[in-house]
């Protein structure tokens, strides 16, 4: 059950990350730096106080549990699923959130740097989420 919850949560998060890379940030890049910065700051505040943070934190908890259980039982597939999912959490905490904080304090002049670097990290976490879900799917097929 915990692996199903982890995979669903990771898949949902991966969808959000993908949407930002392929639609949201490109659309914001069409705005002037001030409007793009203002909009992204609003999005970031909403993400930290709404359902997204519940999904993010809940998935991190179930993923950690899955990883521990996988280590205890020697389940390589679940360990890879958990590892790739936890990579998305680590990228978020180590890269995307600090960039969000800097955008909030530095303002519109920081937007071009932010959009480029944030999107690179975001794309990496989308790919890690996809890898997690993909490995889970392959693992299900081999059972």
N, C-alpha and C positions, 0 to 999 in steps of 0.2 A: 504494500500500500504506500509506504513512504517513497518508494522509487517512482510510483505513478504521480504522486503529488509533486515531487521534485521535477519530473520531466514536464508536467503540465505547466508548472510555475516558470521553469526555465524557458519553455516554448513561448509563453506569453511575454516574458521579459524580452526574449530575442526578437519577437515581433515589434515591440515598442522600439527597441534599439534600431532595428532595420528601418522602421518608418522614419526615424529621425535622420538616418544617413541618406535615405533615398528620396525623402519628400520634405520634411520639416526644415532642416538646415538649408537645403537648396532654395526653398521658398523664402526663408529669412534672408538669404544672401541677395535676394532681389530688392530688399528694402534698404533704406539708408542705415548707416551704422547705429544711429540713435534708436530708431524704431526697432531694428533687429535686436539690439541689446535689451531694450525695455521688454519686448515680447519674450525673449529667452529668459530673462530674470523672472517674469511672471510664471512661465512654464516651470522653471526650477523651483520656485516657491510652492506651486501647486503639487509638484512631484514629492516634495518633502513633507507635505502635510495632508495628503489625500490618500486615496486607495492605492496609488502606486507604491508608497512606502510600505504599506501592509504587505502587498505582493512581494516586494523586494526583500523585506526582512523575513517574511514567512518562508520564502524560497531559500534564503540563506540558511535558515534554521533546519529546514528539512534536508537540504543538501549536505549540511554538516553531519546530520544524523545518518544519512545514507552513506557518506564517506566513512564514518566510524564503523558502521555495521559492515560495510564492504571489506574494510581492513580486518575486522574480527573473523569474517567468514571466508576471506580469500577470494572474494568475488571481483575479478578484474574488470568486468564490464561495468558494474555499478561504481567501482572506484574511478574509472575513466569518466563516466557520466558525472559523478560528483566533482571530480577535479576540474573538468571543463566548465561546469556550472559555477563552481567557486572562483574560477578565474574571472568570470564576468563580475562577480562581487568585488574581487580584489581590484580590478581595473576601475570599477566605479569609484571605490573608496580612494584609491591611490592617484587616479588621473582625472576622471571626469568631475568629481565633486570639487577638488581643489581648483580646477579651471572655472567651474561655476562660481566659486567664491571670489576668484580674481576678477571675473567679468563683472560681478556685482559691485566690487569696490573700485575697479579701474574705469569702468564705463565704456562708452562707445569707441574710444580710440583703441581699445583692446579687442574689439569685435573681430577684425580680420585674423589676428593671431588665434583667438579663441576658436572661431569657426573652423579653421584649418586643423588645429591640433585636437580639439574636442571631437571632431568628426573622425579623425584617424583612430583615436582610442575607442570611440563608440563603435566603429566598424569592426574593430578587433573583438569587442565584447559581443557584438551580434554574431560574428563568426564562431566564437567560443560557445555561445548558446546553441547555435545550429549544430556544432560538432557534438555537444552533449546530447541533444535530442536525436541526432543521427545515430550515434553509438547505441543509445537506448533502443532505437528502432531495430537496428541490426541485431542487437542482443536478444530482443523479443523473437525475431525471426529464427534464431538459432536454438531456441528452447524447445 
